[in-house]
Amino acid sequence: MTAAFLRLNRRTFASLKHRNYRLFFFGQVVSVTGTWMQNIAMAWLVLELTGSPIAIGVLALCQFLPFSLFGLFSGVFADRLDPRHLVMATQAASMVLAAALAAMTLLGDPAVWQVYVLAALRGCVLVFDAPARQALTYQMVGPAELPNAVALNSSLFNGARVAGPAAGGVIVALFGPGLCFAVNAVSFLAVLVCLAAMNVRELVRLERDGERPAIFAGTWEAIRYARRERRVGLVLCLVAVVSTFAFNFNVLLPVLARETLDSGAEVFGILSACFGAGALAGALLSATIGRASFGLLLAGTTGFGLSELLLAPVQTLPLAAACLFATGLCFTMWTSNANTSLQLGAPDAIRGRVLGLYFYAFMGAQPLGGLVSGWLAATGGTALAFAVGGSVTLLASGVALARLRVSPRWRLAELLGLRS
């Protein structure tokens, strides 16, 4: 029993044997926890300033509109520049923006438009951070352990989603949102120190032959690749539809806490933490499996849609927490498998741009999705918003499965994760 547990543990945390990845991982533990504290504090601040679910939808618009405007081209910079240097620059910029938000909130009464401006600037930074961070992950661990590292990144992100909102909800309730913003600003020092301490010689060398890609021509090359590789295009389309219409928890969870459950910031933190706990469980499961599967991706999206449908009519905290745990678990199953399959299939010279397409699909249309979710919540409550999101997700999963022109036996093996 003990030997089996140790083997399972080694498989789950295999990527941590790389020193550079260990530094990155533990620096991110601190930084991402602070980021989640800021996320819930910012949403709650906007809700307090306006009292409107639609205003939170506008906040989501500000955060994700940069992905709509620049997301298609952000991957070019990950292919042109050194990913480690680019991540260091984006983390430093994020620290400055968090400090500005903290100062504005602690020293006075901010106007909602000021919060929107800082959210938009942070979104611009994240556009370039996301593909560079994933490209750096490939360099830290190599192709063999990339599925494990991507899943561990998700476990880190979602473990912080548990601790950050829980702590953030308490801090907002006791001291106000300004302190959350200040803590987040300080937390970026951890990841900057760890990035600076990496051994560059141990990073996997990328094979980038020829000239560095131009912004527009390089982007079009990635789009042609996605159109030519049918599985790549299908993954990107599925991610785009599900994330646009169903992954708008930054808009809906504050409304679920305040309006549906008639509670305060501490319940908002609990709900966010429950989703994060489920997402953490899904990420650890993906890390243990250690490989990408289109079948697991489809199983994850289907479970994600069903969980949202179950959440729609819920009116009590325990049931909402249980549904959000299941939703979070399925969420990381489909995002980890989508991310990993795209990275492993892409050549070195174009990987950053393929990741740029992935993040564009994941977040590029969320400004529209956030506004739609805010409008649905204002019209029919969170019940209507979650019902629409769950239904669209199930429909998209069915269409994706139908597009796989394979035999039923092969398709069943794919869905069970027995084939990649």
Buried (B, 14 or more C-beta within 10 A) or exposed (E): EEEEEEEEEEEBBBBBEBEBBBBBBBBBBBBBBBBBBBBBBBBBBBBBBBEBBBBBBBBBBBBBBBBBBBBBBBBBBBBBBBBBEBBBBBBBBBBEBBBBBBBBBBEEEBEBEBBBBBBBBBBBBBBBBBBBBBBBBBBBBEEEBBBBBBBBBBBBBBBBBBBBBBBBBBBBBEEBBBBBBBBBBBBBBBBBEBBEEBEEEEBBEBEBEEEEBEEEEBBBBBBEBBEEBEBBBBBBBBBBBBBBBBBBBBBBBBBBBBBBBEBBBBBBBBBBBBBBBBBBBBBBBBBBBBBBBBBBBBBBBBBBBBBBBBBBEBEEBEEBBBBBBBBBBBBBBBBBBBBBBBBBBBEBBBBBBBBBBBBBBBBBBBBBBBBBBBBBBBEEBBBBBBBBBBBBBBEBBBEBBEEBEEEEEEBEBBBEBEBB
